[in-house]
Amino acid sequence: MNRQSIFFTIAVSFIISILLVGISFLILLTHDFRMKEGRLLDKYMPVSKMVNRQDFKFDDIFIKNLTEMNYSLLTEMSDINSITYNHKTKVLFERIHPKSNDVFRILNLNDTNYVYMKRKGDTVLIKDENTINSNSHIYIILVFTILLITIILIYLITLRKLMPLKILKDKVKTLGDENFDFECCNLKGKDEVSLLANEFKKSAEKLKSLKEARNIFIRNIMHELKTPITKGKFLTSLEQNEQNNEKLKSVFNRLESLINEFASIEELISSSKNIEKKFYFLDDIVDNAKDILMIEDEHIISKYENKKLEVNFKLFSIAIKNLIDNAVKYSPNKEVIIKNEDENIIFENEGKALDEPFERYFEPFFSNEDKSKDSFGLGLYIVHNILKANGYILEYEYVDGINRFICKKDKSSTI
């Protein structure tokens, strides 16, 4: 195990804690045992001295005194042996004289204490009729057992909480290989590891979004540059005159406009910052979209009220441009009708209904099965993101052979 690892530190801390608890337990248990011995000697040593003063010769007065002290004297060997040789009898204390071999023991049987004394072949056993034994060692064992279990549980819980760090470390390593599918740990947890995993997941999603934005950026360049490049190539083959030169200049202006448009799209998709919005007339936005698209006015039928919209002019124009482009491109009569209802903007065109669920067209690389046509999903993906950033949502409905794309003001939007 890596000694610099946090798991190594925790394991060492756990082992040290267990050792300290074990040593403390032994010290406290030994101290309790000695205290218990001291209490037993304090209680039964006076009785022992009384017996020794009688020289193991007991009269009625001595037996009466013992009885008054809640002791009873056993002198019959059968009675004594039944206690001393019982396998259940515990020796609480024992002292043997090194020279005379006199024996003094404190015994316990069935929660009753006995004082056993043997001297010069004489044996006596005194029963304590009022035995009170301290069970403090049981409480000590119980407390330390609970403490030990608690430490082990804390150690296991800590390991369980930190174990996802290893998985997290491996997952983070894969980010360099552009593996952005980041599912790890308990992402709903509120602990630091879960919060860290959530932050890494957000970072992975951000990186995935950035990569996706770059791909879309390139795809959109290829898609959008075809028209001005084709027109430019056509104009270069024509006779050079002032009119054609002006048209050629407009193509280059269109190319410059497209580059700026792509930069805006890439910035929108790859950035989480709020965009700047102001109030603009819908007519101005539509005119700018037509200029970007380089489309003739005859393809667009305006039936909208020229209201003011609070949007980002550049980005919203791009969204309108894409909706116009899609409507004209996929309509048999190459026309689109633009309407508005309150704050909603509607684009209508004749044609077939969409084959797939509308939400699928928001996927960045979704395209129609008809490969002869350009990607439809890329444009709607861009529209979807731009509208969302401006506080709108895109809805679709098909009514009596008419496709209706509705830019609906999102009432719940806080943007």
NORKACOR-V971068 format. One record per residue. N is the residue number from 1. PSI is psi in whole degrees, 0 to 359 (* if undefined). OMEGA is omega in degrees with one decimal (999 if undefined). Layout:
N PSI OMEGA
N PSI OMEGA
This chain:
1 140 178.2
2 122 -177.0
3 343 177.0
4 354 -176.2
5 146 176.6
6 330 178.3
7 324 176.7
8 316 179.3
9 317 179.6
10 319 179.2
11 316 178.8
12 317 178.4
13 321 178.5
14 315 180.0
15 316 178.9
16 319 178.9
17 317 179.0
18 317 178.7
19 315 179.8
20 319 177.7
21 317 179.1
22 316 179.3
23 317 178.3
24 321 178.9
25 314 179.6
26 318 179.9
27 314 -177.9
28 322 179.3
29 320 177.1
30 317 178.1
31 318 178.7
32 321 178.6
33 318 179.6
34 321 176.8
35 322 179.7
36 319 176.3
37 317 179.7
38 318 179.5
39 320 178.9
40 318 179.2
41 319 178.4
42 327 -177.1
43 318 -170.6
44 349 178.2
45 321 176.1
46 322 178.3
47 319 179.0
48 319 179.9
49 324 177.9
50 318 179.9
51 319 -179.8
52 324 178.2
53 332 177.5
54 351 -179.6
55 37 177.0
56 24 176.7
57 109 -168.4
58 129 175.4
59 181 -176.3
60 326 -179.4
61 319 -179.7
62 318 -179.7
63 324 178.4
64 319 178.2
65 319 177.9
66 319 -179.8
67 319 178.0
68 333 178.5
69 11 -179.2
70 38 174.1
71 152 173.8
72 143 -174.6
73 128 175.5
74 119 -177.4
75 343 179.4
76 133 -176.2
77 327 179.1
78 320 178.3
79 319 -179.6
80 316 -178.5
81 326 179.5
82 337 177.8
83 308 -171.9
84 329 -177.6
85 9 176.4
86 131 -176.3
87 346 178.3
88 350 -178.2
89 132 179.0
90 141 176.1
91 109 -179.5
92 328 179.2
93 145 179.2
94 137 175.7
95 126 179.8
96 126 -179.0
97 128 -174.6
98 335 -177.2
99 309 -175.1
100 350 -177.1
101 24 173.7
102 141 -174.6
103 132 173.7
104 121 -179.7
105 150 170.4
106 117 -175.7
107 161 177.1
108 130 177.9
109 123 179.4
110 46 177.5
111 24 176.0
112 133 -179.1
113 148 178.0
114 144 175.4
115 115 -178.4
116 129 179.5
117 138 179.0
118 126 179.9
119 124 177.6
120 43 175.9
121 349 178.3
122 138 -177.7
123 139 178.1
124 148 178.7
125 125 -177.7
126 128 -178.9
127 133 176.8
128 109 -178.4
129 348 -179.2
130 59 -176.3
131 128 173.9
132 107 -179.2
133 139 177.2
134 132 177.6
135 33 -176.8
136 329 -179.7
137 330 177.6
138 317 178.8
139 323 177.9
140 314 178.7
141 318 -179.4
142 314 -178.8
143 316 -178.2
144 330 175.2
145 315 177.4
146 317 179.7
147 318 -179.6
148 315 178.5
149 320 179.0
150 316 179.4
151 317 179.6
152 317 179.2
153 318 178.1
154 319 179.1
155 315 -179.3
156 319 178.6
157 319 178.4
158 316 178.1
159 318 -179.7
160 321 179.5
161 324 -175.3
162 343 -177.8
163 323 177.5
164 342 177.6
165 323 178.1
166 315 178.1
167 319 -179.9
168 319 179.5
169 316 179.6
170 322 -179.8
171 319 -179.4
172 325 178.1
173 325 -176.5
174 347 178.8
175 326 177.9
176 336 177.3
177 13 178.8
178 35 171.9
179 97 -172.5
180 3 177.9
181 91 -169.9
182 95 174.3
183 115 -173.5
184 145 168.4
185 189 178.0
186 95 -174.4
187 349 178.4
188 354 -179.6
189 162 -179.9
190 2 178.0
191 168 -174.0
192 322 -178.7
193 317 178.6
194 319 177.7
195 320 177.5
196 318 178.5
197 321 177.7
198 319 179.3
199 320 177.7
200 323 178.1
201 318 177.5
202 320 178.8
203 319 179.3
204 318 178.4
205 323 177.7
206 315 178.6
207 320 177.7
208 319 179.0
209 321 178.6
210 316 178.7
211 317 179.8
212 320 179.9
213 321 178.7
214 319 179.1
215 317 178.7
216 320 179.6
217 313 -179.7
218 316 179.9
219 318 -178.4
220 323 176.0
221 311 -179.7
222 321 -176.7
223 313 -171.1
224 332 -175.9
225 349 -177.3
226 314 -175.5
227 306 -179.5
228 326 178.5
229 317 178.4
230 316 178.3
231 319 179.8
232 317 178.0
233 322 179.5
234 317 -178.5
235 327 179.4
236 338 179.4
237 350 179.2
238 171 178.5
239 137 -179.5
240 108 174.4
241 176 -173.9
242 321 -179.0
243 313 179.6
244 325 177.7
245 320 177.3
246 318 178.0
247 321 178.9
248 321 176.5
249 320 179.2
250 327 176.6
251 315 179.2
252 323 175.5
253 322 177.4
254 318 178.4
255 318 178.1
256 319 178.7
257 321 179.3
258 318 178.5
259 315 177.4
260 322 178.4
261 315 179.9
262 319 178.9
263 320 179.2
264 317 179.0
265 314 -178.2
266 320 179.8
267 320 -179.7
268 311 -174.0
269 324 -174.5
270 355 -177.8
271 145 178.3
272 4 -178.4
273 151 176.7
274 141 -179.6
275 158 179.3
276 132 -177.3
277 144 174.9
278 177 -179.9
279 129 178.6
280 151 175.1
281 142 179.6
282 323 -179.7
283 319 178.8
284 321 179.9
285 316 179.9
286 317 178.6
287 319 178.8
288 322 177.9
289 320 178.7
290 323 178.2
291 318 178.7
292 317 -176.3
293 340 -176.3
294 51 -177.9
295 150 179.8
296 148 -178.0
297 334 -176.6
298 341 179.9
299 348 -174.6
300 124 177.7
301 112 -176.0
302 119 176.6
303 32 -175.8
304 158 173.8
305 132 -173.7
306 79 -178.8
307 165 175.2
308 138 178.7
309 139 176.3
310 96 -174.8
311 174 168.3
312 115 -170.5
313 311 -175.1
314 311 -176.1
315 319 -178.7
316 326 176.2
317 323 178.3
318 319 178.6
319 314 178.9
320 319 179.4
321 315 -179.6
322 321 178.7
323 319 176.4
324 314 -178.1
325 313 -179.6
326 318 -177.8
327 315 -179.2
328 317 -174.8
329 323 -174.3
330 13 178.2
331 136 179.7
332 325 -179.1
333 3 176.7
334 40 178.6
335 152 175.0
336 138 177.0
337 128 179.0
338 122 178.7
339 173 168.7
340 148 176.1
341 111 -172.8
342 241 179.7
343 0 -178.8
344 142 178.9
345 131 -172.5
346 135 176.4
347 121 -177.0
348 138 173.4
349 149 176.2
350 156 177.2
351 182 179.6
352 154 176.4
353 159 177.7
354 140 -177.7
355 328 -175.0
356 162 173.1
357 140 -171.3
358 324 -177.2
359 335 -179.5
360 334 -179.0
361 351 175.3
362 349 178.4
363 140 -170.3
364 334 -176.1
365 23 178.4
366 138 178.2
367 160 179.1
368 160 177.2
369 337 179.4
370 96 -174.2
371 349 178.9
372 345 -179.7
373 158 -179.9
374 166 -179.4
375 130 178.2
376 326 -175.8
377 330 -178.8
378 315 179.5
379 316 -179.5
380 330 175.6
381 314 178.2
382 315 179.3
383 314 -178.6
384 314 -177.9
385 320 179.5
386 314 179.7
387 318 180.0
388 319 179.5
389 335 -179.6
390 6 177.8
391 27 177.6
392 160 171.6
393 152 -178.4
394 124 178.0
395 160 -177.1
396 142 171.9
397 154 -178.5
398 115 -174.9
399 117 174.3
400 50 176.8
401 10 -178.5
402 127 171.8
403 128 -179.6
404 114 174.9
405 119 -171.2
406 118 171.7
407 98 -171.7
408 133 177.6
409 125 -178.1
410 108 -176.7
411 333 -178.0
412 354 -176.9
413 136 177.0
414 5 -176.9
415 * 999
